[in-house]
Amino acid sequence: MQWTIILEATTGWGERTCTPIYTLRRPTLDLKPEQVGLTLAEAKTLLARLQEQLIGQQADEYALIRRVCPCCRRMQPVKDYQPRLIDTLFGPVCVARPSYEAAFVKPRASFF
């Protein structure tokens, strides 16, 4: 028997993504007592992958929202990506944090 655990995410604007997180296989006929349910190693791996996906998708959506210039409401160009380590309850997770180039704002004409 085989199970595939899939994470389905829906963004704030209704976009959906499905990401397979973990596939678990168990024999049907030769099932041993230690193969019933999840082992501790499998549970840790599953939790780590789930945590990485959740934090990665949250960071991506946050970065996309922050990319909009507060002055002109245009998308700022991405200059580069820097790794950022986020400490969580279940261990550190590394995400790519984008740096943006400042949008060019024309100075207002002065009347004086």
C-alpha positions as CSV (number, residue, x, y, z in Angstrom):
1,M,0.0,0.0,0.0
2,Q,1.2,3.5,-0.7
3,W,0.2,7.0,0.6
4,T,1.2,10.3,-0.8
5,I,0.8,13.3,1.5
6,I,0.1,16.5,-0.6
7,L,0.1,20.1,0.7
8,E,-2.5,22.3,-0.9
9,A,-2.0,26.0,-0.5
10,T,-4.4,28.8,-1.5
11,T,-3.0,32.3,-1.7
12,G,-4.8,35.4,-0.5
13,W,-5.9,36.1,-4.1
14,G,-7.2,32.5,-4.7
15,E,-4.2,30.9,-6.5
16,R,-3.9,27.2,-5.6
17,T,-0.8,25.0,-5.6
18,C,-0.4,21.4,-4.7
19,T,3.0,20.1,-3.6
20,P,3.7,16.4,-2.8
21,I,5.4,16.3,0.6
22,Y,6.0,12.7,1.4
23,T,5.3,9.2,0.0
24,L,4.9,6.3,2.5
25,R,4.9,2.6,1.4
26,R,4.0,-0.4,3.4
27,P,3.7,-4.0,2.5
28,T,0.2,-5.5,2.7
29,L,0.9,-9.2,3.2
30,D,4.2,-9.1,5.2
31,L,3.3,-6.3,7.5
32,K,5.3,-6.3,10.8
33,P,4.2,-4.6,14.0
34,E,6.9,-2.0,13.7
35,Q,5.6,-1.0,10.2
36,V,2.1,0.0,11.5
37,G,1.7,3.7,11.3
38,L,4.6,6.1,11.1
39,T,8.1,5.4,12.5
40,L,9.8,8.2,14.5
41,A,12.2,8.8,11.6
42,E,9.4,9.1,9.1
43,A,7.4,11.4,11.3
44,K,10.5,13.7,11.7
45,T,11.1,13.7,8.0
46,L,7.5,14.4,7.2
47,L,7.3,17.3,9.8
48,A,10.6,18.8,8.5
49,R,9.4,18.8,4.9
50,L,6.0,20.2,5.9
51,Q,7.7,23.0,7.9
52,E,10.0,23.8,4.9
53,Q,7.1,24.0,2.5
54,L,4.9,26.1,4.8
55,I,7.6,28.6,5.6
56,G,8.8,28.8,2.0
57,Q,5.4,29.5,0.7
58,Q,4.7,32.1,3.4
59,A,8.0,33.8,2.7
60,D,7.3,33.8,-1.0
61,E,3.9,35.4,-0.7
62,Y,5.1,37.9,1.9
63,A,8.0,38.9,-0.5
64,L,5.6,39.3,-3.4
65,I,3.4,41.6,-1.4
66,R,6.4,43.6,-0.1
67,R,7.6,44.0,-3.7
68,V,4.9,46.5,-4.5
69,C,6.3,50.1,-4.2
70,P,4.3,51.9,-1.5
71,C,4.6,55.2,-3.5
72,C,3.9,54.3,-7.1
73,R,2.3,50.9,-6.6
74,R,4.6,49.3,-9.3
75,M,6.5,46.1,-8.8
76,Q,10.1,46.8,-7.7
77,P,12.8,44.9,-9.6
78,V,14.6,42.2,-7.7
79,K,18.3,43.0,-7.2
80,D,19.4,39.6,-5.7
81,Y,18.4,36.9,-3.2
82,Q,20.1,36.4,0.2
83,P,19.7,33.2,2.3
84,R,17.9,33.8,5.5
85,L,17.8,31.3,8.4
86,I,14.5,31.2,10.3
87,D,14.5,29.5,13.7
88,T,11.3,27.6,14.3
89,L,10.0,25.3,17.1
90,F,11.0,22.3,14.9
91,G,14.4,23.6,13.9
92,P,15.9,26.1,11.5
93,V,14.6,26.6,7.9
94,C,16.6,28.4,5.2
95,V,14.6,30.6,2.8
96,A,15.7,33.0,0.0
97,R,15.0,36.6,0.9
98,P,14.9,39.0,-2.1
99,S,16.4,42.4,-2.1
100,Y,14.7,45.1,-4.2
101,E,16.1,48.0,-6.2
102,A,14.5,51.2,-5.1
103,A,11.9,52.4,-7.7
104,F,12.9,55.6,-9.3
105,V,10.7,58.4,-8.1
106,K,10.8,61.7,-10.0
107,P,11.2,64.7,-7.7
108,R,8.3,67.1,-7.7
109,A,8.7,70.4,-9.3
110,S,9.3,73.2,-6.9
111,F,7.4,76.5,-7.2
112,F,10.0,78.5,-5.3
